[in-house]
Amino acid sequence: MYITVGRLVRGVVGPNPVTPDKLAELIRQAAEPDEGLEHVYVEIDPLGADLVFFLGPMESGEFDSAARRITRRCLRQSPDLRGWRLAAEFSDDRLPLLGE
């Protein structure tokens, strides 16, 4: 399993602000089975959100591009994220979990 980190900048704050749990759910819904998403951790602050993707084995080994695809798909599909954008690309420095 590998970890990669990205950042979203907050868009329009609607009547139902996005919570960390809601954003994690939206990301999981946007992921396709072959993209290797095993878990996502989200922290939200007044300016945006930090995303930590935990990605399992993939044939392509393109963890960062999988995280970008999932996040961009999530931003396109969810009205709750209107105006949000990917501010910091997912790190190229993937961190393997201990024991991998």
N, C-alpha and C positions, 0 to 999 in steps of 0.2 A: 504494500500500500504506500502511496506517495501523497504528500501534502503540497498544495500550491495555494498562493494567497493573491487576492485581488481587492480592488476598492471600487465602490459605486459612489457617485455624487447624487445627493438627494434632488429630486425634482419637485413638482408641485405637491404640497401637502394637502390632501383632500380631507373630507369629513371623517374618514377612517384611516388614521395614520398606520403605516406599515410597521408591524412589530418584528422583532427578530424571528420569532416562530413562524409568522406568516411568510416572511421573505424566504426562510429556509424551505417551507412547504412549496412555495412557488418555484423555487429552483429545482427541487426534487421532481415536481410535476413536469418541468421543461426538459429534464434529462431523458435521453434515450438509453435503453438497456446496454447497448454496445459502447457507451461512452465511459463506463467504469465508475460512475459516481457511487460511492458507498456511504458517504456521510457529508454533511455540510454544516459548518458552524458560522453563525452570523452575529456580529455586534453592530448595533446601530447607534450613531451619535447625531447631534444636530445637523451636521453637514453631509452625512451619508452613511455608508455601511462598509465594514470590512468583511470579506468573505474568505473562509478557509475551506477548501475542497479537499476531501480525502478520497483519492482515486485508487481503485484496484487495478489489477492486471488488465492491460489492453494489448491487443495484437500490434497496433501501430506504435505504441509507446509515446504518443503525442499527448501527454497529460495537460500541458498548458493550453494547447489549441482546443482540447475537449472542454476545459473549464471555460474558455472564451465562448465557444459555441453554445454551451448550456446557458451561460449568463446572457448572451445576446438574444437567444431564443426566448428566455424568460422575460427580458425587457420588452420584446416585441409582442408577446402574448398576453401580458398582464396589464389591464387598465389601472390597477393599483400602483403601478410603477411608471405612470405617465410622466415624462420629463426626466426620469432618472437616466443616468448614463454610466458607462464603464469609464472610470477615471484613471485607474492604474491597472495596466495590463497584468495578467497573472505572471508571477515570477518565473523566470527561466531556471531559477535554482530550486529544483524539486528536492524535497527533503524526504528520504526514505524513513519509514518508521523503524525503530529498533527491531532487530531480528529479521529484517527483510534482506 
